[in-house]
Amino acid sequence: MMERKAMPCASPSLGVLADSCIAAIASGDLHTLQQVLRECSSIDGCVEDLAGRSPVNWAAREGRADMVRALLQYGMQVDGPRQRVSSLVRAAHDGQHEIVCLLLPHSSQREKDAALRSAAACSHVSVVRALADAGADVRASDVYGRTALLLVASELVMGRRGQEEDFRCTFDVLLDHGAIPCAQVTQLLESIQSDTESK
């Protein structure tokens, strides 16, 4: 795979700016990223790569909170219109608590709700708590009708070895924030209790 080179942008097109930022992010070079951003007098429009991913999304995927912060400080748009997975959902799925907190003020209610489900399904307790505290709807469901509570109960039934305690804590956090167990969740919990008693 050919390595990208970061290019300074005196008056860049959005494509050149995206390439320069993403090259700096991919190489883990915060200094170069800041230099590229400083040399751009203003960011007017959607900056994204050919796949529609923004530099913020790239930085979130790399787990670089410092780079996410720098991009936001210079007014970089968080997500492009063609981006399939939002930066907030990506960070929540990966358990990136600091990045989630940075992105929350720039995220829609729908993104917060989706991020909550994603973090819950991965038992990232601190991220779930941060999202719920920030107003993510613990009762919201995805297109398949699955709430965060149902996703956690499903993972508990699957018995993720070594993660049971994290899932139980996540379950409790959701309950504390007003989640209501539906009939399906209750059935799953009963099956867990039955399995435990039979052992």
Disulfide bonds with the S-S distance in Angstrom:
none
